[in-house]
Amino acid sequence: MTDMDFNTADTQDSAFALIPANTLAKVCLTIRPGGAGPEGWLTQSRSSSALYLNSEAVIADGPNARRRIYTRIGFRGRNAGTGAEDTYANRGRALLRGILESAHGVRSDDTSDQARAKRSIRSFGDMSGLTFLAKIAIERDKDDPNDQGRNVIVAAIGPQHPEYAALMGTAPAAYAAAPATDADTSSNTSQNGNAPFWAQ
């Protein structure tokens, strides 16, 4: 077998370098089933009663194309049921709403029936395969001063953001939709009880 020279191959430095915080990137989401909760989509924390969605997002294009970002999306915090506000779950629901809005080109202030339908899912499995615009952050272990951190998705960016159309490569009709009138808002507010719990 002939010798193979790898001296001119790329180094692996870029594989371990963190993506800078606040980077916006188009990603494709996958939910990795953990066997807990409805239909087994949730993952049970090993250290508490907390439940979360174990997500993997692959960057679609740009300088970080094919990089993978793993983010836990909260469903139930460790103190749920104690009477205290479940901020872990609230942040998770907000991120899920943002992902749906970003993927479907729905403005956050759109309260039309069509927009509300886009924010509804039948199963957490419906989240898998969605492509959306993500804001990337760096998360570090507060208990480990030597932790170099890891990339996570901190927010999903919707069509009201000035860079949305360019980075998503499309300009959905909802991008130019005018905010709902007071009449629209009041008529839809009464329907909140029919929306999934995380979208209310």
C-alpha positions as CSV (number, residue, x, y, z in Angstrom):
1,M,0.0,0.0,0.0
2,T,1.3,3.4,-0.9
3,D,2.1,5.9,1.9
4,M,-0.6,8.6,2.4
5,D,0.6,12.1,3.4
6,F,-1.8,14.0,5.6
7,N,0.5,16.9,6.2
8,T,-1.6,19.1,4.0
9,A,-4.9,18.1,5.6
10,D,-6.9,20.7,7.6
11,T,-6.2,20.7,11.3
12,Q,-9.1,19.9,13.7
13,D,-8.9,23.2,15.5
14,S,-12.1,24.5,13.9
15,A,-14.0,21.4,15.1
16,F,-13.4,22.4,18.7
17,A,-13.6,26.2,18.4
18,L,-16.8,27.7,19.8
19,I,-19.0,29.6,17.5
20,P,-19.0,33.2,18.7
21,A,-22.0,34.2,20.9
22,N,-24.8,36.0,19.2
23,T,-24.1,34.4,15.8
24,L,-27.3,33.9,13.8
25,A,-27.5,30.8,11.7
26,K,-30.1,28.8,9.7
27,V,-30.5,25.4,11.3
28,C,-32.4,22.2,10.9
29,L,-33.8,20.8,14.2
30,T,-34.1,17.2,15.4
31,I,-35.7,16.1,18.6
32,R,-33.9,13.1,20.1
33,P,-36.4,10.9,22.0
34,G,-35.6,10.2,25.6
35,G,-38.3,7.8,26.5
36,A,-40.2,10.0,29.0
37,G,-43.4,12.0,28.8
38,P,-46.0,12.0,26.0
39,E,-45.0,9.5,23.2
40,G,-41.5,9.3,24.8
41,W,-40.1,12.5,23.3
42,L,-39.0,14.0,26.6
43,T,-35.8,13.2,28.5
44,Q,-35.6,12.7,32.3
45,S,-32.8,14.6,34.1
46,R,-30.4,12.2,35.8
47,S,-30.1,14.5,38.8
48,S,-33.6,15.8,39.4
49,S,-37.3,15.4,38.4
50,A,-36.8,17.9,35.6
51,L,-37.9,17.0,32.0
52,Y,-36.6,18.5,28.8
53,L,-36.5,18.0,25.0
54,N,-33.1,16.9,23.9
55,S,-32.5,18.8,20.7
56,E,-29.9,18.7,18.0
57,A,-29.6,21.4,15.4
58,V,-27.4,21.2,12.3
59,I,-26.3,24.5,10.8
60,A,-27.5,24.5,7.2
61,D,-25.0,26.8,5.5
62,G,-22.4,29.5,5.9
63,P,-18.9,29.2,7.5
64,N,-20.2,26.9,10.2
65,A,-22.2,24.6,7.9
66,R,-22.8,21.1,9.3
67,R,-21.8,22.0,12.8
68,R,-24.1,20.5,15.4
69,I,-25.5,22.3,18.4
70,Y,-27.1,20.4,21.3
71,T,-29.7,22.3,23.4
72,R,-31.9,21.1,26.2
73,I,-35.4,22.7,25.9
74,G,-37.0,22.8,29.3
75,F,-40.4,21.2,29.8
76,R,-40.6,20.8,33.6
77,G,-38.2,22.2,36.1
78,R,-36.9,20.4,39.2
79,N,-39.2,22.5,41.5
80,A,-42.4,22.1,39.5
81,G,-45.4,21.5,41.6
82,T,-44.0,23.3,44.7
83,G,-46.0,26.5,44.0
84,A,-42.9,28.4,42.7
85,E,-42.9,29.7,39.2
86,D,-41.4,27.1,36.8
87,T,-39.0,29.4,34.9
88,Y,-37.2,26.4,33.3
89,A,-40.5,25.4,31.6
90,N,-41.5,28.9,30.8
91,R,-38.2,29.5,28.9
92,G,-38.7,26.2,27.1
93,R,-42.2,27.1,26.0
94,A,-41.0,30.5,24.8
95,L,-38.2,28.9,22.7
96,L,-40.6,26.4,21.2
97,R,-43.0,29.2,20.2
98,G,-40.1,31.1,18.7
99,I,-39.0,28.1,16.7
100,L,-42.4,27.6,15.3
101,E,-42.7,31.3,14.4
102,S,-39.3,31.3,12.8
103,A,-39.9,28.1,10.8
104,H,-43.3,29.2,9.5
105,G,-42.5,32.9,9.0
106,V,-45.0,34.1,11.6
107,R,-44.5,37.4,13.4
108,S,-44.6,37.3,17.2
109,D,-47.3,40.0,17.2
110,D,-49.6,38.2,14.7
111,T,-52.7,36.9,16.5
112,S,-54.6,35.8,13.4
113,D,-56.2,32.4,13.3
114,Q,-53.6,31.3,10.7
115,A,-50.7,32.4,12.9
116,R,-52.2,30.7,15.9
117,A,-52.6,27.4,13.9
118,K,-48.9,27.6,13.0
119,R,-48.0,27.8,16.7
120,S,-49.8,24.6,17.4
121,I,-48.5,21.1,17.2
122,R,-50.0,17.6,17.8
123,S,-46.8,16.0,19.0
124,F,-43.2,17.1,20.0
125,G,-42.2,15.0,17.0
126,D,-43.7,17.7,14.8
127,M,-40.7,19.9,15.8
128,S,-38.2,17.5,14.1
129,G,-37.3,18.6,10.7
130,L,-38.1,22.3,11.1
131,T,-35.7,24.8,9.7
132,F,-35.4,28.1,11.5
133,L,-33.1,31.0,12.3
134,A,-31.2,30.4,15.5
135,K,-29.3,32.8,17.8
136,I,-26.3,30.9,19.2
137,A,-24.9,31.5,22.7
138,I,-22.1,30.0,24.8
139,E,-23.1,28.2,28.0
140,R,-20.6,27.5,30.7
141,D,-20.8,25.4,33.9
142,K,-21.0,27.9,36.7
143,D,-19.5,25.4,39.1
144,D,-16.4,24.8,37.0
145,P,-14.2,27.9,36.5
146,N,-12.1,26.0,33.9
147,D,-15.1,25.1,31.7
148,Q,-14.5,26.3,28.2
149,G,-18.3,26.3,27.5
150,R,-20.4,24.8,24.7
151,N,-22.7,26.3,22.1
152,V,-26.4,26.3,22.6
153,I,-29.4,27.9,20.9
154,V,-30.6,30.7,23.1
155,A,-33.4,32.0,20.9
156,A,-35.2,31.5,17.6
157,I,-35.3,34.6,15.4
158,G,-38.6,35.5,13.7
159,P,-39.5,37.4,10.5
160,Q,-39.6,40.7,12.2
161,H,-35.8,40.6,12.5
162,P,-34.1,42.6,9.7
163,E,-31.7,39.8,8.9
164,Y,-34.4,37.0,8.8
165,A,-35.2,37.1,5.1
166,A,-31.5,37.2,4.0
167,L,-30.3,34.4,6.3
168,M,-33.4,32.1,5.7
169,G,-33.2,32.7,2.0
170,T,-36.8,33.5,1.7
171,A,-39.3,36.2,2.6
172,P,-42.6,34.6,3.7
173,A,-45.8,36.5,3.3
174,A,-46.1,36.8,7.0
175,Y,-42.9,38.8,7.0
176,A,-44.7,41.9,5.8
177,A,-48.0,41.2,7.7
178,A,-49.3,44.2,9.7
179,P,-49.7,43.8,13.4
180,A,-53.2,42.7,14.5
181,T,-55.7,45.4,15.4
182,D,-57.1,45.7,18.9
183,A,-60.3,44.0,17.7
184,D,-58.3,41.1,16.4
185,T,-56.4,40.8,19.6
186,S,-59.5,40.9,21.8
187,S,-61.3,38.3,19.7
188,N,-58.3,35.9,19.8
189,T,-57.6,36.4,23.5
190,S,-60.8,34.6,24.4
191,Q,-59.6,31.6,22.5
192,N,-56.4,31.1,24.5
193,G,-57.9,28.3,26.5
194,N,-58.1,26.2,23.3
195,A,-54.4,26.5,22.5
196,P,-51.8,24.0,23.6
197,F,-50.7,24.8,27.2
198,W,-47.2,25.9,26.1
199,A,-48.6,28.3,23.5
200,Q,-51.0,30.1,25.8
